[in-house]
Amino acid sequence: HTHTHTHTHTIRHSCSRSNELGPFLKKKNFMAEGFDAYGCGQSDKKKVKEAYAEEELQEDLKAVFSKAKHPTTNFIIGHSYGTSQVIKLYNSLSSEEQRCVKGIVLLSGSLPGTNGGHPIFILPSMILDLLQGWMSSNFRKAAFHPKASEELLALAEARSNQNPMYMCKYFYEQTKWATFEEVKAVNCKALIVHGDSDRILNIEAGRRLHSAMGAKASFKVMEEVSHQVMEEDPVKLAEILVEFMTECLK
């Protein structure tokens, strides 16, 4: 069974990278389309608060999906806050569009989420600028397993330090996580994947997300990884994704 016409759409909201998955998925004949949410990854980072509003991000996401989707067979993957965006996107689709989504994958997600992000983002941007090095260092420690390579950790910290803090403030202040009702409304197959050592959104948050989705969802725990599952063990994660997507297409 080949899947040369299957599209996987990866929605990134972690200000990090998940392009490691692409080559592995393509080897299994899955076409991978990546999308950096505004302010994340390699996207623009304008100093305009309204550009990072939840409603604006959802409109961007709908436009990307509409342009990139395959007519019959799609999977949508979200990481961290991106899991919430995937859930909202799916629920906003028409019945015809939902039928072409064979499954969604939620990596390192949470239920409930914390709207407005960490309280530290209440601080003015100029104060956050002064704290950036400390915040990046602490994010690195929490988001990666202690066994992660020094090279990976150094890259992660360097990326974090490149992000303007006004962008982080604008982005996180306006986060609105999917509600319990929105999670339950998803009626396609779903896979929830969580690292056993996640110290950003702990594994119990992932279990609650799985429980709310009911029988249509399955739950996978990745060992010796934290929050950045797609960076810490992309080969294992790709195997998990291919297994799930192949099962959905039977």
Residue pairs with C-beta under 8 A, 6 or more apart in sequence:
1 246
1 249
1 250
2 29
3 28
3 29
3 30
3 73
3 245
3 246
3 249
4 29
4 31
5 31
5 70
5 72
5 73
6 29
6 30
6 31
6 70
6 73
6 74
6 75
6 102
6 245
6 249
7 30
7 31
7 32
7 33
7 68
7 69
7 70
7 73
7 74
7 75
8 25
8 30
8 31
8 32
8 33
8 74
8 75
8 76
8 77
8 241
8 245
9 33
9 35
9 64
9 65
9 68
9 69
9 74
9 75
9 76
9 77
10 18
10 21
10 32
10 33
10 34
10 35
10 77
10 78
10 79
11 35
11 37
11 61
11 76
11 77
11 78
11 79
11 82
11 85
11 86
11 89
12 18
12 34
12 35
12 36
12 37
12 40
12 41
12 78
12 79
12 82
13 37
13 40
13 78
13 79
13 80
13 81
13 82
13 85
14 40
14 79
14 80
14 81
14 82
14 227
14 228
15 39
15 40
15 41
15 159
15 160
15 163
15 168
15 171
16 40
16 41
16 156
16 159
16 228
16 231
17 41
17 159
17 231
18 34
18 79
18 230
18 231
19 34
20 230
20 231
20 234
21 32
21 77
21 230
21 234
21 237
21 238
21 241
22 32
22 34
24 234
24 235
24 238
25 31
25 32
25 238
25 241
25 242
26 32
28 238
28 242
30 75
30 242
30 245
31 70
33 64
33 68
35 61
35 64
35 68
36 42
36 43
37 43
37 57
37 60
37 61
37 82
37 85
38 44
38 51
38 52
38 56
38 57
38 60
39 45
39 51
39 52
39 167
39 168
39 170
39 171
40 171
45 163
45 164
45 167
47 164
47 166
47 167
48 170
49 170
49 174
50 56
51 170
52 167
52 170
52 171
52 174
53 174
54 174
54 175
54 176
57 85
58 85
58 88
58 89
58 92
61 85
61 89
62 89
62 92
65 76
65 89
65 93
69 97
69 100
70 100
71 100
72 100
73 100
73 102
73 249
74 100
74 101
74 102
75 101
75 102
75 103
75 104
75 105
75 241
75 245
75 248
76 86
76 89
76 90
76 101
76 104
76 105
77 86
77 104
77 105
77 107
77 241
78 84
78 85
78 86
78 87
78 104
78 105
78 106
78 107
78 109
79 107
79 108
79 229
79 230
80 107
80 108
80 109
80 200
80 201
80 227
81 113
81 175
81 177
82 107
83 106
83 107
83 108
83 109
83 110
83 178
83 209
84 109
84 113
84 175
84 176
84 177
84 178
86 104
86 106
87 104
87 106
87 178
87 182
87 183
87 186
88 178
88 182
90 98
90 101
90 104
90 186
90 188
91 182
91 185
91 186
93 101
98 187
98 188
101 188
102 188
102 189
102 245
102 248
102 249
103 188
103 189
103 190
103 191
103 244
103 245
103 248
104 186
104 188
104 189
104 190
104 191
105 190
105 191
105 193
105 241
105 244
106 190
106 191
106 192
106 193
106 209
107 193
107 194
107 229
107 230
107 237
108 193
108 194
108 195
108 198
108 200
108 201
108 206
108 227
108 228
108 229
109 192
109 194
109 201
109 205
109 206
109 209
110 177
110 201
110 205
110 206
110 208
110 209
111 177
111 178
111 180
111 183
111 205
111 208
111 209
111 212
112 177
112 179
112 180
112 208
113 175
113 177
113 178
114 175
114 177
115 175
115 176
115 177
116 172
116 173
116 174
116 175
117 171
117 172
117 173
117 175
118 172
120 128
120 131
120 135
121 128
121 168
121 169
121 172
121 173
122 173
123 131
123 169
125 165
125 166
125 169
128 135
128 165
128 166
128 168
128 169
129 165
131 165
132 160
132 161
132 165
133 161
135 160
136 157
136 160
136 161
137 157
139 156
139 157
139 160
139 200
140 153
140 156
140 157
140 160
141 199
142 199
142 200
142 226
142 227
143 156
143 199
143 200
143 226
143 227
143 228
144 152
144 153
144 156
144 226
144 227
144 228
144 231
144 232
145 195
145 197
145 224
145 225
145 226
145 232
146 197
147 224
148 226
148 232
152 231
152 232
156 228
156 231
180 212
183 209
183 212
183 213
184 212
184 213
184 214
186 213
186 216
187 216
188 216
189 216
189 217
189 218
189 244
189 248
190 213
190 216
190 217
190 218
191 217
191 218
191 219
191 220
191 240
191 241
191 244
192 206
192 209
192 210
192 213
192 217
192 218
192 219
192 220
193 206
193 219
193 220
193 221
193 222
193 229
193 237
193 240
194 203
194 205
194 206
194 207
194 219
194 220
194 221
194 222
194 229
195 203
195 221
195 222
195 225
195 226
195 227
195 229
195 232
196 203
196 221
196 222
196 223
196 224
196 225
197 224
197 225
197 226
198 206
198 225
198 226
198 227
199 226
199 227
200 226
200 227
201 227
203 221
206 219
207 219
210 217
210 218
210 219
218 244
220 240
222 229
222 232
222 233
222 236
222 237
222 240
224 233
225 232
225 233
226 232
229 237
230 237
